């Protein structure tokens, strides 16, 4: 008969403590009014194979509201883009157009 070798250096730990298993989900904050937000617009080419994107940073609030603003900007510019981590990416050099659109929507822009 062969003896079974138990692995004692396993990275897994079993626990019955339910407090250890709870995940903390951050609460989304309410989106402030446009005139209370300060957005920054810049052109970026990092990790994009030399292609230029217009990056809008500084949006605070719900992710759904960032998606809505991103979709509006993409539609007005006639191009693609995405929204990640409350950063809005617009494909191409649309810095001036985005600046005008955000000012019309009463955002503080720099």
PADREN-416441 format. One record per residue: x, y, z of N, C-alpha, C, O, CB in turn; residue number from 1. Coordinates in nm, 3 decimals. Glycine has a CB too. Example, Ala and Ser with C-alpha at 12.3 -4.5 7.8 and 13.67 -1.06 7.14 Angstrom:
BEGIN
+---------+---------+---------+---------+---------+---------+---------+---------+---------+---------+---------+---------+---------+---------+---------+------+
:   neast :  nnorth :     nup :  caeast : canorth :    caup :   ceast :  cnorth :     cup :   oeast :  onorth :     oup :  cbeast : cbnorth :    cbup : resi :
+---------+---------+---------+---------+---------+---------+---------+---------+---------+---------+---------+---------+---------+---------+---------+------+
:   1.319 :  -0.569 :   0.780 :   1.230 :  -0.450 :   0.780 :   1.320 :  -0.330 :   0.780 :   1.424 :  -0.332 :   0.846 :   1.131 :  -0.447 :   0.905 :    1 :
:   1.285 :  -0.225 :   0.708 :   1.367 :  -0.106 :   0.714 :   1.290 :   0.003 :   0.787 :   1.341 :   0.114 :   0.804 :   1.408 :  -0.060 :   0.572 :    2 :
+---------+---------+---------+---------+---------+---------+---------+---------+---------+---------+---------+---------+---------+---------+---------+------+
//
This chain:
BEGIN
+---------+---------+---------+---------+---------+---------+---------+---------+---------+---------+---------+---------+---------+---------+---------+------+
:   neast :  nnorth :     nup :  caeast : canorth :    caup :   ceast :  cnorth :     cup :   oeast :  onorth :     oup :  cbeast : cbnorth :    cbup : resi :
+---------+---------+---------+---------+---------+---------+---------+---------+---------+---------+---------+---------+---------+---------+---------+------+
:   0.082 :  -0.118 :   0.000 :   0.000 :   0.000 :   0.000 :   0.086 :   0.124 :   0.000 :   0.188 :   0.133 :   0.068 :  -0.093 :   0.000 :   0.118 :    1 :
:   0.042 :   0.219 :  -0.077 :   0.116 :   0.344 :  -0.081 :   0.052 :   0.445 :   0.014 :  -0.070 :   0.448 :   0.033 :   0.122 :   0.401 :  -0.225 :    2 :
:   0.137 :   0.523 :   0.070 :   0.088 :   0.625 :   0.163 :   0.060 :   0.752 :   0.083 :   0.139 :   0.790 :  -0.004 :   0.191 :   0.651 :   0.277 :    3 :
:  -0.052 :   0.817 :   0.114 :  -0.084 :   0.943 :   0.048 :  -0.007 :   1.055 :   0.116 :   0.001 :   1.063 :   0.239 :  -0.236 :   0.970 :   0.052 :    4 :
:   0.047 :   1.140 :   0.035 :   0.121 :   1.253 :   0.088 :   0.029 :   1.376 :   0.085 :  -0.018 :   1.415 :  -0.022 :   0.252 :   1.279 :   0.005 :    5 :
:   0.004 :   1.434 :   0.197 :  -0.082 :   1.552 :   0.205 :   0.002 :   1.678 :   0.182 :   0.113 :   1.691 :   0.233 :  -0.153 :   1.559 :   0.343 :    6 :
:  -0.053 :   1.765 :   0.105 :   0.018 :   1.891 :   0.075 :  -0.015 :   1.989 :   0.187 :  -0.130 :   2.026 :   0.208 :  -0.023 :   1.949 :  -0.066 :    7 :
:   0.088 :   2.031 :   0.257 :   0.067 :   2.126 :   0.367 :   0.104 :   2.268 :   0.327 :   0.074 :   2.362 :   0.400 :   0.149 :   2.084 :   0.489 :    8 :
:   0.169 :   2.284 :   0.213 :   0.209 :   2.417 :   0.169 :   0.112 :   2.473 :   0.066 :   0.153 :   2.546 :  -0.024 :   0.349 :   2.413 :   0.112 :    9 :
:  -0.013 :   2.438 :   0.078 :  -0.114 :   2.483 :  -0.017 :  -0.144 :   2.632 :   0.005 :  -0.151 :   2.677 :   0.120 :  -0.242 :   2.399 :  -0.003 :   10 :
:  -0.163 :   2.709 :  -0.103 :  -0.195 :   2.851 :  -0.088 :  -0.342 :   2.874 :  -0.049 :  -0.381 :   2.988 :  -0.024 :  -0.164 :   2.926 :  -0.216 :   11 :
:  -0.423 :   2.768 :  -0.045 :  -0.565 :   2.782 :  -0.016 :  -0.591 :   2.759 :   0.132 :  -0.532 :   2.672 :   0.195 :  -0.647 :   2.685 :  -0.100 :   12 :
:  -0.682 :   2.841 :   0.186 :  -0.718 :   2.830 :   0.326 :  -0.870 :   2.819 :   0.335 :  -0.941 :   2.894 :   0.268 :  -0.665 :   2.951 :   0.410 :   13 :
:  -0.917 :   2.729 :   0.415 :  -1.062 :   2.714 :   0.434 :  -1.100 :   2.784 :   0.563 :  -1.035 :   2.767 :   0.666 :  -1.104 :   2.563 :   0.437 :   14 :
:  -1.206 :   2.863 :   0.555 :  -1.254 :   2.933 :   0.673 :  -1.405 :   2.933 :   0.674 :  -1.469 :   2.939 :   0.569 :  -1.198 :   3.077 :   0.678 :   15 :
:  -1.463 :   2.927 :   0.794 :  -1.607 :   2.936 :   0.807 :  -1.651 :   3.075 :   0.850 :  -1.770 :   3.099 :   0.872 :  -1.657 :   2.833 :   0.907 :   16 :
:  -1.557 :   3.166 :   0.863 :  -1.587 :   3.303 :   0.904 :  -1.646 :   3.378 :   0.784 :  -1.577 :   3.402 :   0.686 :  -1.459 :   3.374 :   0.957 :   17 :
:  -1.772 :   3.414 :   0.792 :  -1.839 :   3.481 :   0.680 :  -1.793 :   3.625 :   0.663 :  -1.807 :   3.682 :   0.555 :  -1.990 :   3.478 :   0.699 :   18 :
:  -1.737 :   3.685 :   0.767 :  -1.689 :   3.824 :   0.757 :  -1.569 :   3.833 :   0.661 :  -1.549 :   3.937 :   0.598 :  -1.649 :   3.877 :   0.896 :   19 :
:  -1.492 :   3.729 :   0.651 :  -1.376 :   3.729 :   0.562 :  -1.416 :   3.718 :   0.416 :  -1.339 :   3.758 :   0.328 :  -1.283 :   3.616 :   0.597 :   20 :
:  -1.534 :   3.665 :   0.388 :  -1.576 :   3.641 :   0.251 :  -1.653 :   3.758 :   0.190 :  -1.681 :   3.757 :   0.071 :  -1.659 :   3.518 :   0.246 :   21 :
:  -1.687 :   3.857 :   0.269 :  -1.764 :   3.970 :   0.216 :  -1.676 :   4.057 :   0.130 :  -1.564 :   4.093 :   0.168 :  -1.826 :   4.052 :   0.329 :   22 :
:  -1.727 :   4.092 :   0.014 :  -1.655 :   4.183 :  -0.074 :  -1.708 :   4.323 :  -0.051 :  -1.828 :   4.345 :  -0.038 :  -1.671 :   4.143 :  -0.223 :   23 :
:  -1.616 :   4.417 :  -0.045 :  -1.657 :   4.555 :  -0.029 :  -1.682 :   4.615 :  -0.166 :  -1.590 :   4.627 :  -0.247 :  -1.551 :   4.636 :   0.050 :   24 :
:  -1.804 :   4.654 :  -0.191 :  -1.841 :   4.716 :  -0.317 :  -1.852 :   4.865 :  -0.293 :  -1.936 :   4.908 :  -0.214 :  -1.973 :   4.658 :  -0.375 :   25 :
:  -1.769 :   4.944 :  -0.360 :  -1.776 :   5.089 :  -0.337 :  -1.908 :   5.146 :  -0.389 :  -1.955 :   5.110 :  -0.496 :  -1.657 :   5.160 :  -0.404 :   26 :
:  -1.964 :   5.235 :  -0.310 :  -2.089 :   5.298 :  -0.351 :  -2.059 :   5.407 :  -0.453 :  -1.963 :   5.482 :  -0.439 :  -2.164 :   5.356 :  -0.229 :   27 :
:  -2.143 :   5.414 :  -0.555 :  -2.126 :   5.518 :  -0.655 :  -2.183 :   5.648 :  -0.599 :  -2.291 :   5.650 :  -0.540 :  -2.195 :   5.480 :  -0.789 :   28 :
:  -2.108 :   5.753 :  -0.618 :  -2.155 :   5.882 :  -0.569 :  -2.250 :   5.944 :  -0.671 :  -2.246 :   5.912 :  -0.790 :  -2.035 :   5.976 :  -0.541 :   29 :
:  -2.333 :   6.030 :  -0.622 :  -2.427 :   6.101 :  -0.710 :  -2.346 :   6.194 :  -0.800 :  -2.249 :   6.255 :  -0.756 :  -2.533 :   6.181 :  -0.627 :   30 :
:  -2.386 :   6.204 :  -0.925 :  -2.315 :   6.288 :  -1.021 :  -2.345 :   6.435 :  -0.993 :  -2.462 :   6.476 :  -0.995 :  -2.354 :   6.250 :  -1.166 :   31 :
:  -2.241 :   6.516 :  -0.968 :  -2.264 :   6.659 :  -0.946 :  -2.306 :   6.729 :  -1.075 :  -2.290 :   6.675 :  -1.184 :  -2.137 :   6.725 :  -0.889 :   32 :
:  -2.359 :   6.846 :  -1.060 :  -2.401 :   6.926 :  -1.176 :  -2.279 :   6.958 :  -1.263 :  -2.168 :   6.964 :  -1.212 :  -2.471 :   7.057 :  -1.131 :   33 :
:  -2.300 :   6.978 :  -1.394 :  -2.187 :   7.005 :  -1.483 :  -2.100 :   7.124 :  -1.443 :  -1.978 :   7.119 :  -1.458 :  -2.239 :   7.027 :  -1.622 :   34 :
:  -2.161 :   7.231 :  -1.392 :  -2.081 :   7.348 :  -1.357 :  -1.996 :   7.327 :  -1.232 :  -1.912 :   7.411 :  -1.201 :  -2.171 :   7.468 :  -1.337 :   35 :
:  -2.016 :   7.216 :  -1.160 :  -1.936 :   7.184 :  -1.043 :  -1.821 :   7.088 :  -1.074 :  -1.738 :   7.061 :  -0.988 :  -2.025 :   7.124 :  -0.936 :   36 :
:  -1.816 :   7.039 :  -1.196 :  -1.709 :   6.945 :  -1.234 :  -1.603 :   7.016 :  -1.315 :  -1.633 :   7.102 :  -1.399 :  -1.766 :   6.828 :  -1.314 :   37 :
:  -1.479 :   6.980 :  -1.289 :  -1.368 :   7.038 :  -1.365 :  -1.304 :   6.925 :  -1.446 :  -1.241 :   6.835 :  -1.391 :  -1.263 :   7.107 :  -1.271 :   38 :
:  -1.321 :   6.932 :  -1.577 :  -1.268 :   6.830 :  -1.666 :  -1.140 :   6.878 :  -1.731 :  -1.124 :   6.998 :  -1.757 :  -1.372 :   6.791 :  -1.772 :   39 :
:  -1.049 :   6.786 :  -1.758 :  -0.924 :   6.817 :  -1.826 :  -0.922 :   6.742 :  -1.959 :  -0.949 :   6.622 :  -1.965 :  -0.800 :   6.779 :  -1.739 :   40 :
:  -0.888 :   6.815 :  -2.065 :  -0.881 :   6.755 :  -2.198 :  -0.736 :   6.754 :  -2.241 :  -0.666 :   6.854 :  -2.229 :  -0.970 :   6.834 :  -2.301 :   41 :
:  -0.690 :   6.639 :  -2.290 :  -0.554 :   6.632 :  -2.342 :  -0.547 :   6.527 :  -2.453 :  -0.630 :   6.437 :  -2.462 :  -0.453 :   6.599 :  -2.230 :   42 :
:  -0.445 :   6.543 :  -2.535 :  -0.420 :   6.445 :  -2.641 :  -0.321 :   6.343 :  -2.587 :  -0.228 :   6.378 :  -2.515 :  -0.365 :   6.513 :  -2.771 :   43 :
:  -0.343 :   6.217 :  -2.622 :  -0.261 :   6.110 :  -2.568 :  -0.228 :   6.010 :  -2.678 :  -0.312 :   5.980 :  -2.763 :  -0.332 :   6.040 :  -2.451 :   44 :
:  -0.104 :   5.959 :  -2.677 :  -0.063 :   5.856 :  -2.773 :   0.002 :   5.737 :  -2.704 :   0.050 :   5.646 :  -2.771 :   0.035 :   5.916 :  -2.875 :   45 :
:   0.005 :   5.736 :  -2.572 :   0.072 :   5.629 :  -2.499 :   0.001 :   5.495 :  -2.518 :  -0.121 :   5.486 :  -2.504 :   0.080 :   5.663 :  -2.350 :   46 :
:   0.077 :   5.394 :  -2.550 :   0.030 :   5.256 :  -2.566 :  -0.083 :   5.245 :  -2.669 :  -0.174 :   5.163 :  -2.654 :  -0.018 :   5.202 :  -2.433 :   47 :
:  -0.075 :   5.327 :  -2.773 :  -0.178 :   5.323 :  -2.878 :  -0.116 :   5.317 :  -3.017 :  -0.177 :   5.360 :  -3.115 :  -0.270 :   5.445 :  -2.867 :   48 :
:   0.003 :   5.266 :  -3.026 :   0.073 :   5.248 :  -3.153 :   0.086 :   5.380 :  -3.230 :   0.079 :   5.381 :  -3.353 :   0.001 :   5.146 :  -3.240 :   49 :
:   0.104 :   5.491 :  -3.158 :   0.124 :   5.621 :  -3.221 :  -0.003 :   5.691 :  -3.263 :   0.003 :   5.802 :  -3.314 :   0.210 :   5.605 :  -3.339 :   50 :
:  -0.117 :   5.628 :  -3.241 :  -0.244 :   5.691 :  -3.280 :  -0.289 :   5.787 :  -3.169 :  -0.269 :   5.761 :  -3.051 :  -0.354 :   5.583 :  -3.306 :   51 :
:  -0.347 :   5.898 :  -3.211 :  -0.386 :   6.003 :  -3.117 :  -0.529 :   5.980 :  -3.068 :  -0.617 :   5.947 :  -3.147 :  -0.374 :   6.141 :  -3.184 :   52 :
:  -0.550 :   5.998 :  -2.938 :  -0.684 :   5.998 :  -2.881 :  -0.700 :   6.125 :  -2.797 :  -0.604 :   6.175 :  -2.739 :  -0.709 :   5.870 :  -2.795 :   53 :
:  -0.822 :   6.174 :  -2.791 :  -0.854 :   6.286 :  -2.705 :  -0.903 :   6.227 :  -2.574 :  -0.999 :   6.149 :  -2.572 :  -0.962 :   6.381 :  -2.770 :   54 :
:  -0.838 :   6.263 :  -2.465 :  -0.865 :   6.205 :  -2.334 :  -0.930 :   6.310 :  -2.245 :  -0.875 :   6.418 :  -2.226 :  -0.735 :   6.150 :  -2.269 :   55 :
:  -1.046 :   6.279 :  -2.190 :  -1.116 :   6.368 :  -2.098 :  -1.109 :   6.304 :  -1.961 :  -1.162 :   6.195 :  -1.940 :  -1.264 :   6.394 :  -2.143 :   56 :
:  -1.045 :   6.372 :  -1.866 :  -1.028 :   6.321 :  -1.731 :  -1.099 :   6.411 :  -1.631 :  -1.131 :   6.526 :  -1.661 :  -0.878 :   6.309 :  -1.696 :   57 :
:  -1.122 :   6.358 :  -1.512 :  -1.177 :   6.438 :  -1.404 :  -1.326 :   6.424 :  -1.384 :  -1.383 :   6.495 :  -1.300 :  -1.145 :   6.577 :  -1.427 :   58 :
:  -1.393 :   6.336 :  -1.458 :  -1.537 :   6.320 :  -1.441 :  -1.563 :   6.248 :  -1.310 :  -1.502 :   6.144 :  -1.283 :  -1.600 :   6.242 :  -1.561 :   59 :
:  -1.652 :   6.301 :  -1.229 :  -1.690 :   6.236 :  -1.105 :  -1.839 :   6.205 :  -1.110 :  -1.918 :   6.281 :  -1.166 :  -1.656 :   6.326 :  -0.981 :   60 :
:  -1.875 :   6.093 :  -1.053 :  -2.016 :   6.054 :  -1.050 :  -2.036 :   5.912 :  -1.095 :  -1.943 :   5.831 :  -1.096 :  -2.098 :   6.147 :  -1.136 :   61 :
:  -2.158 :   5.882 :  -1.133 :  -2.195 :   5.747 :  -1.172 :  -2.135 :   5.710 :  -1.307 :  -2.116 :   5.794 :  -1.395 :  -2.348 :   5.734 :  -1.177 :   62 :
:  -2.105 :   5.582 :  -1.321 :  -2.048 :   5.532 :  -1.446 :  -2.147 :   5.546 :  -1.562 :  -2.106 :   5.569 :  -1.676 :  -2.006 :   5.385 :  -1.430 :   63 :
:  -2.276 :   5.534 :  -1.533 :  -2.377 :   5.547 :  -1.638 :  -2.377 :   5.688 :  -1.696 :  -2.394 :   5.707 :  -1.817 :  -2.516 :   5.512 :  -1.582 :   64 :
:  -2.358 :   5.788 :  -1.608 :  -2.355 :   5.927 :  -1.655 :  -2.231 :   5.954 :  -1.740 :  -2.236 :   6.031 :  -1.836 :  -2.359 :   6.023 :  -1.536 :   65 :
:  -2.119 :   5.890 :  -1.704 :  -1.997 :   5.904 :  -1.785 :  -2.018 :   5.840 :  -1.921 :  -1.972 :   5.892 :  -2.023 :  -1.876 :   5.839 :  -1.713 :   66 :
:  -2.088 :   5.726 :  -1.924 :  -2.119 :   5.659 :  -2.051 :  -2.208 :   5.747 :  -2.139 :  -2.187 :   5.755 :  -2.260 :  -2.189 :   5.524 :  -2.026 :   67 :
:  -2.306 :   5.814 :  -2.078 :  -2.396 :   5.901 :  -2.154 :  -2.319 :   6.018 :  -2.213 :  -2.338 :   6.052 :  -2.330 :  -2.511 :   5.951 :  -2.065 :   68 :
:  -2.232 :   6.081 :  -2.133 :  -2.152 :   6.193 :  -2.183 :  -2.057 :   6.146 :  -2.292 :  -2.040 :   6.214 :  -2.393 :  -2.073 :   6.259 :  -2.068 :   69 :
:  -1.994 :   6.029 :  -2.273 :  -1.905 :   5.975 :  -2.374 :  -1.976 :   5.947 :  -2.505 :  -1.922 :   5.975 :  -2.612 :  -1.841 :   5.849 :  -2.324 :   70 :
:  -2.095 :   5.892 :  -2.496 :  -2.172 :   5.863 :  -2.617 :  -2.209 :   5.991 :  -2.691 :  -2.204 :   5.997 :  -2.814 :  -2.299 :   5.783 :  -2.583 :   71 :
:  -2.247 :   6.094 :  -2.616 :  -2.281 :   6.222 :  -2.676 :  -2.161 :   6.282 :  -2.749 :  -2.173 :   6.329 :  -2.862 :  -2.331 :   6.320 :  -2.570 :   72 :
:  -2.044 :   6.279 :  -2.685 :  -1.923 :   6.335 :  -2.746 :  -1.882 :   6.255 :  -2.870 :  -1.842 :   6.313 :  -2.970 :  -1.808 :   6.337 :  -2.645 :   73 :
:  -1.891 :   6.123 :  -2.863 :  -1.856 :   6.040 :  -2.978 :  -1.950 :   6.067 :  -3.095 :  -1.907 :   6.072 :  -3.210 :  -1.860 :   5.892 :  -2.940 :   74 :
:  -2.078 :   6.085 :  -3.065 :  -2.175 :   6.112 :  -3.171 :  -2.149 :   6.248 :  -3.236 :  -2.150 :   6.259 :  -3.358 :  -2.318 :   6.107 :  -3.115 :   75 :
:  -2.125 :   6.350 :  -3.154 :  -2.102 :   6.484 :  -3.207 :  -1.972 :   6.492 :  -3.287 :  -1.963 :   6.568 :  -3.384 :  -2.098 :   6.586 :  -3.092 :   76 :
:  -1.871 :   6.414 :  -3.249 :  -1.744 :   6.414 :  -3.321 :  -1.747 :   6.319 :  -3.440 :  -1.661 :   6.328 :  -3.528 :  -1.630 :   6.377 :  -3.228 :   77 :
:  -1.843 :   6.229 :  -3.444 :  -1.852 :   6.134 :  -3.554 :  -1.741 :   6.032 :  -3.555 :  -1.691 :   5.994 :  -3.660 :  -1.853 :   6.207 :  -3.684 :   78 :
:  -1.703 :   5.987 :  -3.437 :  -1.592 :   5.893 :  -3.426 :  -1.620 :   5.794 :  -3.313 :  -1.722 :   5.803 :  -3.245 :  -1.459 :   5.967 :  -3.402 :   79 :
:  -1.529 :   5.701 :  -3.293 :  -1.544 :   5.602 :  -3.188 :  -1.473 :   5.644 :  -3.062 :  -1.413 :   5.751 :  -3.055 :  -1.491 :   5.469 :  -3.234 :   80 :
:  -1.480 :   5.559 :  -2.963 :  -1.413 :   5.586 :  -2.837 :  -1.465 :   5.491 :  -2.731 :  -1.535 :   5.395 :  -2.761 :  -1.433 :   5.731 :  -2.794 :   81 :
:  -1.429 :   5.520 :  -2.606 :  -1.473 :   5.436 :  -2.496 :  -1.469 :   5.516 :  -2.366 :  -1.416 :   5.627 :  -2.360 :  -1.386 :   5.309 :  -2.484 :   82 :
:  -1.528 :   5.456 :  -2.263 :  -1.526 :   5.515 :  -2.129 :  -1.474 :   5.409 :  -2.034 :  -1.532 :   5.301 :  -2.023 :  -1.669 :   5.567 :  -2.085 :   83 :
:  -1.363 :   5.439 :  -1.965 :  -1.304 :   5.347 :  -1.870 :  -1.257 :   5.425 :  -1.749 :  -1.190 :   5.528 :  -1.762 :  -1.186 :   5.268 :  -1.934 :   84 :
:  -1.293 :   5.378 :  -1.631 :  -1.249 :   5.440 :  -1.506 :  -1.278 :   5.590 :  -1.503 :  -1.193 :   5.669 :  -1.461 :  -1.101 :   5.416 :  -1.485 :   85 :
:  -1.395 :   5.630 :  -1.547 :  -1.436 :   5.770 :  -1.554 :  -1.343 :   5.855 :  -1.640 :  -1.332 :   5.976 :  -1.618 :  -1.443 :   5.829 :  -1.415 :   86 :
:  -1.277 :   5.794 :  -1.735 :  -1.201 :   5.865 :  -1.838 :  -1.270 :   5.839 :  -1.970 :  -1.306 :   5.726 :  -2.003 :  -1.050 :   5.817 :  -1.841 :   87 :
:  -1.289 :   5.946 :  -2.045 :  -1.356 :   5.933 :  -2.175 :  -1.251 :   5.943 :  -2.284 :  -1.178 :   6.042 :  -2.290 :  -1.467 :   6.042 :  -2.193 :   88 :
:  -1.244 :   5.843 :  -2.370 :  -1.149 :   5.840 :  -2.480 :  -1.224 :   5.862 :  -2.611 :  -1.321 :   5.791 :  -2.640 :  -1.070 :   5.705 :  -2.484 :   89 :
:  -1.181 :   5.959 :  -2.689 :  -1.237 :   5.987 :  -2.820 :  -1.126 :   5.963 :  -2.921 :  -1.020 :   6.024 :  -2.912 :  -1.295 :   6.133 :  -2.830 :   90 :
:  -1.149 :   5.876 :  -3.018 :  -1.045 :   5.844 :  -3.115 :  -1.021 :   5.961 :  -3.208 :  -1.114 :   6.010 :  -3.273 :  -1.083 :   5.719 :  -3.196 :   91 :
:  -0.897 :   6.007 :  -3.213 :  -0.860 :   6.117 :  -3.302 :  -0.834 :   6.246 :  -3.226 :  -0.854 :   6.253 :  -3.105 :  -0.969 :   6.140 :  -3.405 :   92 :
:  -0.789 :   6.347 :  -3.300 :  -0.758 :   6.477 :  -3.243 :  -0.881 :   6.567 :  -3.252 :  -0.901 :   6.636 :  -3.352 :  -0.636 :   6.542 :  -3.316 :   93 :
:  -0.964 :   6.564 :  -3.148 :  -1.086 :   6.643 :  -3.142 :  -1.085 :   6.735 :  -3.021 :  -1.190 :   6.765 :  -2.964 :  -1.210 :   6.552 :  -3.139 :   94 :
:  -0.967 :   6.780 :  -2.981 :  -0.953 :   6.859 :  -2.859 :  -1.038 :   6.987 :  -2.864 :  -1.110 :   7.016 :  -2.769 :  -0.808 :   6.895 :  -2.836 :   95 :
:  -1.030 :   7.063 :  -2.974 :  -1.103 :   7.189 :  -2.984 :  -1.254 :   7.166 :  -2.989 :  -1.330 :   7.240 :  -2.927 :  -1.058 :   7.267 :  -3.106 :   96 :
:  -1.296 :   7.065 :  -3.063 :  -1.439 :   7.037 :  -3.076 :  -1.498 :   6.990 :  -2.943 :  -1.607 :   7.032 :  -2.904 :  -1.463 :   6.931 :  -3.184 :   97 :
:  -1.425 :   6.904 :  -2.874 :  -1.470 :   6.855 :  -2.744 :  -1.474 :   6.970 :  -2.644 :  -1.567 :   6.978 :  -2.563 :  -1.378 :   6.743 :  -2.693 :   98 :
:  -1.376 :   7.058 :  -2.649 :  -1.373 :   7.175 :  -2.561 :  -1.499 :   7.260 :  -2.580 :  -1.563 :   7.300 :  -2.482 :  -1.247 :   7.260 :  -2.588 :   99 :
:  -1.534 :   7.288 :  -2.705 :  -1.653 :   7.367 :  -2.733 :  -1.781 :   7.297 :  -2.687 :  -1.870 :   7.360 :  -2.630 :  -1.662 :   7.398 :  -2.883 :  100 :
:  -1.790 :   7.166 :  -2.712 :  -1.909 :   7.091 :  -2.673 :  -1.926 :   7.089 :  -2.520 :  -2.037 :   7.105 :  -2.470 :  -1.901 :   6.948 :  -2.727 :  101 :
:  -1.817 :   7.068 :  -2.448 :  -1.826 :   7.064 :  -2.303 :  -1.859 :   7.202 :  -2.245 :  -1.930 :   7.211 :  -2.145 :  -1.695 :   7.012 :  -2.242 :  102 :
:  -1.808 :   7.307 :  -2.307 :  -1.842 :   7.442 :  -2.261 :  -1.990 :   7.472 :  -2.286 :  -2.053 :   7.540 :  -2.206 :  -1.754 :   7.546 :  -2.332 :  103 :
:  -2.044 :   7.422 :  -2.396 :  -2.187 :   7.440 :  -2.423 :  -2.271 :   7.367 :  -2.320 :  -2.382 :   7.411 :  -2.288 :  -2.222 :   7.391 :  -2.563 :  104 :
:  -2.219 :   7.255 :  -2.269 :  -2.289 :   7.179 :  -2.166 :  -2.262 :   7.233 :  -2.026 :  -2.306 :   7.173 :  -1.928 :  -2.249 :   7.032 :  -2.173 :  105 :
:  -2.190 :   7.344 :  -2.016 :  -2.159 :   7.417 :  -1.893 :  -2.063 :   7.343 :  -1.801 :  -2.069 :   7.361 :  -1.679 :  -2.286 :   7.445 :  -1.819 :  106 :
:  -1.973 :   7.261 :  -1.855 :  -1.868 :   7.200 :  -1.776 :  -1.752 :   7.298 :  -1.766 :  -1.728 :   7.377 :  -1.858 :  -1.821 :   7.065 :  -1.837 :  107 :
:  -1.680 :   7.294 :  -1.653 :  -1.557 :   7.372 :  -1.640 :  -1.448 :   7.289 :  -1.706 :  -1.425 :   7.174 :  -1.669 :  -1.522 :   7.405 :  -1.489 :  108 :
:  -1.380 :   7.347 :  -1.803 :  -1.284 :   7.271 :  -1.882 :  -1.150 :   7.342 :  -1.881 :  -1.143 :   7.465 :  -1.889 :  -1.333 :   7.251 :  -2.027 :  109 :
:  -1.044 :   7.264 :  -1.872 :  -0.909 :   7.320 :  -1.883 :  -0.825 :   7.233 :  -1.974 :  -0.708 :   7.262 :  -1.996 :  -0.843 :   7.332 :  -1.745 :  110 :
+---------+---------+---------+---------+---------+---------+---------+---------+---------+---------+---------+---------+---------+---------+---------+------+
//
